[in-house]
Every structure is written in C-alpha cells, then in structure tokens.
Amino acid sequence: MARYLDQVPFSGIIRIRDMMYSVERPFRLDQGDVSFDAPASVKDALLRGVADNRTHYVQTTGIPPLIELLAAKLRDRNHIPIDRPDEVMVTSGGIHGMYAVCQAVLEPGDEVLLPTPAGPTRGSCWPGRGLTAFSTPAIPQTTSSPTSTRSSAS
C-alpha cells in the first residue's frame, strides 16, 4: 500500500456506526444513510431502469440531462453564474466532490484550513500532497485567525 495511507486517520464515525448496530431501528445520521425505506416511486423507477436495461455505466461527470437541469437550477434559483453545463460535474457523493476539488486546485506548499468540528474524512484530501493543514473552529469565536494545531500534511 502507498505510505501516505498511513497518515489517513481511522474514522471515529465508524466506531459510532458499529455501536449503532446494537440498537433496534436506530435513527441514522452516518455516512449519508437515511433512517427510512426508499419511497415507492424510487423503487418503481429502479425496477423500470432494470427492465429497460439502463444498467450500464454513464458518463463519469454525470448524465447530460441531469447536468443541464443542475446548471439551470444553479443559475436561475441560486444565482450562480453558470454559462455552460460543462461547468457542472456530478460526483458520487460529497466526499468524492471535495476530493476532486482538492486534487484540482491544491498544489504542494499550499496551506489548508480544516474546520473543526468536522466529519472524519475532511482531512483525507491532502496526506502525501505536501500541504500544511491548520485546524480552525467552524463556529465564529472572538479571534479571527486560525490558532489551533498546525500539522504538516506532506
């Protein structure tokens, strides 16, 4: 395995998730999993997709109709200046999206602010990249500069 993986901390949320399995019908807040069954409309759409043989890989940045709808929504409702649908990318989740952004914009030697408290995967984008990470409170305090721990994430 790559050495930088040794720098990625074990997630505390995994221990919490494992404890959750000892509770009957827990209210889940871990890893994007919801505490309710899929609605009938979602189940029906899934079955239709399988029956129509729509089971193959799609474009890695998202299917064009979805991207076009997202671009229009971001432009029209959120007032984000999206000129073209190719300025939007669909990822397989928030963590994947953050990873893609980090890989695209961060260079060795950059400094990164890590809000705390935060999810366990917030620091998984930079180990082995030659970055310096600063922990800073996510909730505003009386000071405006990050003074928490400084760790080299190279």
MIFI-837584 format. One line per 3 residues: number of its first residue (from 1); their letters; for each residue x negated, y negated, z of C-alpha. Coordinates in steps of 0.02 Angstrom, whole numbers, plus 32768, in hexadecimal, padded with zeros to 4 digits. Layout:
BEGIN
NUM) a) X:Y:Z ~ ...
END
This chain:
BEGIN
1) mar) 8000:8000:8000 ~ 7FCD:7F4C:7FE6 ~ 7F77:7F01:807F
4) yld) 7FE5:7E66:8080 ~ 8079:7ED5:80B1 ~ 8027:7EEC:815C
7) qvp) 8046:7E31:8177 ~ 8102:7E3F:815B ~ 8150:7E50:8208
10) fsg) 81CC:7ED9:8233 ~ 8278:7E8D:8238 ~ 82CE:7E7C:82E0
13) iir) 8375:7E80:8285 ~ 8352:7F37:825C ~ 834C:7F61:8316
16) ird) 83EE:7F01:8331 ~ 843E:7F5A:829C ~ 8409:8003:82E3
19) mmy) 8458:7FD6:838C ~ 84F6:7FA3:8330 ~ 850F:8055:82F3
22) sve) 8531:8089:83A8 ~ 85CF:801D:83A9 ~ 8672:8055:835C
25) rpf) 86AC:7FE0:82D0 ~ 8631:7F52:82F5 ~ 8645:7EA3:82AE
28) rld) 85B0:7EA1:823A ~ 8547:7E08:8216 ~ 84AA:7E5F:81DA
31) qgd) 845F:7E63:812C ~ 84F4:7E18:80D4 ~ 8562:7EAD:80FC
34) vsf) 8615:7E84:8128 ~ 8685:7ED2:81AD ~ 8718:7EF5:813B
37) dap) 873E:7F6C:80AE ~ 8736:7F33:7FFA ~ 87DB:7EE8:7FBE
40) asv) 8844:7F50:7F45 ~ 8820:7ED4:7EB9 ~ 8764:7EF3:7ECB
43) kda) 877B:7FB0:7ED0 ~ 87EC:7FA9:7E36 ~ 876E:7F3E:7DD7
46) llr) 86E4:7FB7:7E03 ~ 8748:804C:7DC5 ~ 8774:7FEF:7D24
49) gva) 86BC:7FC8:7D08 ~ 868C:807F:7D1B ~ 871B:80B6:7CA9
52) dnr) 86E3:8036:7C25 ~ 862E:8075:7C33 ~ 85F2:7FCD:7C75
55) thy) 856F:8024:7CDE ~ 84CF:7FEF:7C89 ~ 844D:7F6E:7CBB
58) vqt) 8475:7EBA:7C92 ~ 8402:7E26:7C73 ~ 8392:7E0D:7D0A
61) tgi) 83C0:7D55:7D19 ~ 847B:7D7B:7D18 ~ 8501:7D9B:7C97
64) ppl) 8521:7D04:7C25 ~ 85DA:7CE8:7C51 ~ 85AF:7CE6:7D0B
67) iel) 851D:7C6F:7CF1 ~ 8589:7BFB:7C88 ~ 8610:7BF7:7D0E
70) laa) 858F:7BD8:7D97 ~ 853D:7B4C:7D34 ~ 85E6:7AF8:7D18
73) klr) 8612:7B0B:7DD1 ~ 856B:7AC3:7E0B ~ 857B:7A33:7D90
76) drn) 8634:7A0A:7DA6 ~ 865A:7A32:7E5C ~ 85B0:7A20:7EAF
79) hip) 8573:7990:7E40 ~ 84CB:79E5:7E21 ~ 8483:79AC:7D7B
82) idr) 847F:7A51:7D1D ~ 8469:7A30:7C63 ~ 8464:7AE2:7C22
85) pde) 8497:7B8D:7C65 ~ 83E2:7BC9:7C56 ~ 83BB:7B57:7CEA
88) vmv) 841E:7BD1:7D58 ~ 83E2:7C7D:7D8E ~ 8444:7D02:7DEB
91) tsg) 83E3:7D6A:7E69 ~ 840E:7E09:7EC5 ~ 841F:7DA8:7F69
94) gih) 83E0:7D15:7FCD ~ 833C:7D67:7FFD ~ 8316:7D90:7F48
97) gmy) 8341:7CDD:7F17 ~ 82CD:7C94:7F9C ~ 8243:7D0A:7F65
100) avc) 8257:7CD7:7EAF ~ 8251:7C1E:7EDD ~ 81B6:7C37:7F4A
103) qav) 815C:7C96:7EC2 ~ 818A:7C11:7E41 ~ 8158:7B74:7EA0
106) lep) 80D7:7B9D:7F27 ~ 801D:7B9B:7F05 ~ 7F8B:7BD7:7F71
109) gde) 7F62:7B4F:7FEF ~ 8015:7B0E:7FFA ~ 8063:7AF2:80A5
112) vll) 810F:7B38:80CB ~ 818B:7B06:8152 ~ 81E4:7B9D:819D
115) ptp) 8283:7B6B:81FA ~ 829F:7BC1:82A1 ~ 8309:7C16:82D3
118) agp) 831E:7C6E:822D ~ 833C:7D18:81E2 ~ 82B4:7D9B:81EB
121) trg) 8287:7D93:8133 ~ 8264:7CD9:812C ~ 81A9:7CF6:8130
124) scw) 81A0:7D83:80B2 ~ 8180:7D11:801D ~ 80D2:7CD7:804A
127) pgr) 8062:7D5E:8097 ~ 7FCB:7D78:802A ~ 7FEA:7CD7:7FC7
130) glt) 7F6C:7C65:801E ~ 7FF2:7BF5:806A ~ 7FF9:7BA2:8114
133) afs) 809F:7BB8:8170 ~ 80E0:7B43:81F7 ~ 8172:7B71:8267
136) tpa) 81E6:7ADF:8287 ~ 828D:7AD6:82E2 ~ 8321:7ADD:826C
139) ipq) 8387:7A77:82E6 ~ 8353:79BE:82EE ~ 82F6:798F:838B
142) tts) 82A8:78F0:83CC ~ 820B:7909:8365 ~ 820B:7904:82A8
145) spt) 816A:7963:8285 ~ 814C:7A1E:8286 ~ 80E4:7A3E:8321
148) str) 8108:7AF5:833D ~ 8091:7B83:8318 ~ 8023:7B78:827E
151) ssa) 7FF1:7C1B:822F ~ 7F8B:7C3C:8195 ~ 7FEB:7CAD:8121
154) s) 7F5D:7CD6:80AC
END
